[in-house]
Amino acid sequence: MKKIFIVEDEDIIRRGLVCTIDWLRLGCSVVGDAPDGLAALPRIEALQPDVVLTDIRMPRLDGLALARRLKECAHAPAIIFLTSYADFSYAQAALRLQAADYLLKPVDEAELQRVLEKIPVLPPRQPDEDDTGESTRALKDWAALRERLQQAESPYVRAVLAAIQTRYREKLSLEQIASEQGVSQSYLSRKLKDATGQTFGSLLARYRLQQSIDLLAAGTWRVYEIAEQTGFGDYKNFCQVFKKYLHTSPRAFLRQAAGGIRLEGDRHETL
């Protein structure tokens, strides 16, 4: 099944692409979306989709600039450009960037299917020799895992997912959730491990990291402020968890993914 990432600055159109197209029938799943290229870059790097469906005209980083950045990635996805403007110059630019195709909005599902059918599924990324398994792969499967959790038979497992998504900014513990659900911590831990193969701490850290990446990409927050807003508490802990899962620091990750964007006013040194 091909993994799709959607980049579109108009929220209504983006939601429509995510929710109204029968992706399952097309042999695809949407693993993420973003309102512009700048926000999309780090998430695409983490999620490693097969196809990026992107608008051309967007603020901050447009679709053409995004495609140029993605061409430099080791796991470069196929690009399908979307635009409301039937302008041949855009088609020429898309062809120079070796785009899979160029479609006009509103998207015709049959035409989209034709384009997707000719795009191969990318082979999975091979980990580096020093990759211990806690790398960018820690984030890219969150969408699929969330779907599994939402469909879990155990209401307690679904309660854990809901708590992580709505209360990740708080000091959240499995013991606390277990008490609220009226079950023992060991029982809930076992149910969660059976459903996901992971611990509560790992799931919570991965979700917090995904939220922090979105805030980093926005470029308006200091790193220590992002640490506070995403539940890590302090800068040092944030950097330690970030390095554990992504093998880099928050600021180095942003520089690599978004071409060296600096967070104004942030005087902390990277770890």
N, C-alpha and C positions, 0 to 999 in steps of 0.2 A: 504494500500500500504506500503510495507516494505521500510524503509529508509536505504540507503547504503552509507558507507564511504569507500573510496579507498585510500590505502597507498602503494605507489610504488615509488622507487627512480629513476627509468629510466623514464624520462619525456615522451618520445614517447610512451612507453607502458602504462603509466598512462593515457595519453590523449586518447589512443586507447580504454582503458577499459571504460573511461567516455563516449566517443562519438560514438563508433562503436557498442556496444552491445545494443540491443533493450530492454532497461530496462522497458519501459512501457508494453511491451508484457509479460515480466516476473513478472509484478505486483510490480515493484520497481521504486524508484526514487533515483538518486545520490544526496545527500545533501552536499557533500564536498569531498575534496581529499587533500593529503599532500605527500611530497617527502620522509618522514621518520617518524619513531615513535615519535620522540621528538616533531616535529611540529604538529603531529596528536593529541597527547594527550589532550591539552586544547580544541581543536576544537571538538573532540569527546565528551568531557565532556559537552560542550555547546550545541552541536547539537543533542546528544543522539540518534544515529542511531540504528536500529535493528540489522544490520549486518556490520561488518568491514571486508573488503576484503583486506588482507595485504600480501605483499611480505615477505619472511623470511629474506633474506640477504639484509640489508640496513645499511648505515652509521649511526653513532650517537646512534640510538636506533633501534635494529632489531625487526622483527616481533614477535619472541618468547618473548623478553623482554616486548614489547608493550602488548602482550596478558596477561602476568603476572600482569602488572599494571592495565589493564582493568578489570581483575577478581575481583579486590578490589573495583570497583565502585558499587554504589547502583543500577545503571541502566546499568549493564554489558551487552554489545552486544554479539551476536554470532560472532565467529571468523572463517573465511575461509582463510586458508593459501595458498599462491601461491609461487611457486618456479620453477626455471629452472633446478633444480638438483634433479634427481630421487634417492634420498638418503634415505634409510630406517630410518636412525637415526633421520632425520627431522620428518618423519611420526610418529615415536615413541614419540618425544618431543611434537608434536601437539596433539597426543592422551592423553598424560599426562596432557595437559592443557585443556582438554575437548573441543577441537576444533570441530566445526560442520563438517569440512572436510578438505581435503588436496588435492589441484589440481595442476597439472603441467601446466606451460606456454608453448605454447600459450593456453589460456583458450578456451575450447570447450563450446559453448553456451548451448548446450543441457545438458551437464554434469553440468554446473553451474545452470541451471534451476532445475535439479533434486535435487541438494543440497539445493537451496533456498526454494523449495516447502516444505521441512521438517522442516524449521525454523519458529517458530511462531512469530507473531508481538508482540513486547513488549508492555505491558500496559503503558499508559502515566504516567509520574512521578507525584506523588501527592505533592503539595506544602506544605512547613512547615507552622505551624500555624501563624508565623510571616511574611510569604511571602506576600508582598503587590502586587505581580504581576510583579514587576520590578526586576526580578532575572535572572537566566541563560536562562529562556525562551525568554528573550529579544533578544537573539542572534540566537537561534537554528532554527527559522523560516525564517531567511533572505533569504535562497535559494528559498523557496516556494514563498515568498513575491516578490523577484526579478522577478520570472517568471510571477507572476500576473501583475506586473508593466509593464514588457516588452510587455505583451499582452493587456494592457489597451487600450481602444478605444481612450482616450484623448491623443493627441500628447503632451499636456502640462505636463501630468503626466509622460509620457515617458522621457520628457526633464528633469524633476526633478531627475529621476533615473540616467540618464546619467551624470548629473551634480554631484550627490553624488559620483558616482563611479570614476569619472575622476578628480574631484576637491576637494575631501574631505580634502586634506592637506591645502587648503586655508581657509580664513575667508569667509565662504559661508553662504548666507542668502536666505530665500525664497523671500524676497523683491527684491534682486538682480536678481534672476532667473526670477521672474515675469516680471521685467522691460525688461530683455533680450527677453522674449517671447511676449512682447507687451500686457500683460494682467494685471489685478489688483492683488495685493497680496491676497486680500480676496477671489477672484474668484479661484485662484490657490490653496489656502489653502483648500477651500471647495471641489474642485475636488480631491485633494490628500487624504483628509479625507474620501471621499466617496469610493475611490478605495482601500484604505489600512486600514482604521479605526484608523490611527495614524497621529500624527503631523509631520511636516517636521523636527523639532528638534529631535524627537525620532528616526526617520529613519536615520538621519545623525549621531547621537550618536551611534546607533547600528552598523552602517557600520564602523565607526572609531574604535569602540571597537574590531570588528572582525579583522581589519588590525593590531591593536595593539597586539592582542593575537598571531598572526603569528610572529610578531617581538620579542615578549617576548620569544616565544618558540625557536627562533633562538639563543638566549643566547649571542649575540654579542653587544647589545646596552644597554646603561644605560637607566633607566626608564624615566628620564627627556628628553633624546634624542628621545625616542619613542613618548612621549607626543608631542614634537615639530613636528616630522615627520608625525603624524597622524591627525594633525589639532587641537589638544586640546590646544595648545599654551604654557601652563606651567604645571609643575608637579602637583601643588595643584589642578587645575581644572581637570586634567586627573584622579587623585585619587578620587576626589569627584564623577565624572561621573561613574567611574569604580565601586565604592562602591554602587552607586544608582542602577545600573543594575545587578551587580553580587554579591553584599553583601560581598565583600572582597576587599583587596587592590591588586594592580597589582603584587607585589612581593609575597604576601601570596597565591594568585591564582596560580602563577607559581610553588611555592614550593609544593602546594597540588597536582597540576596536573602532574608535571614532577619530583616528587620525591626529591624536595629540591635543585634544580639547583640554583646557586648563579650567579648574574650578576656582573662580575668582575668590580671593580672600582666604583660601585654605592654606594655612601655614604648617600643617602637620607634615612630617616626613613619612615616606612609605617605609613599611617594615621589610 
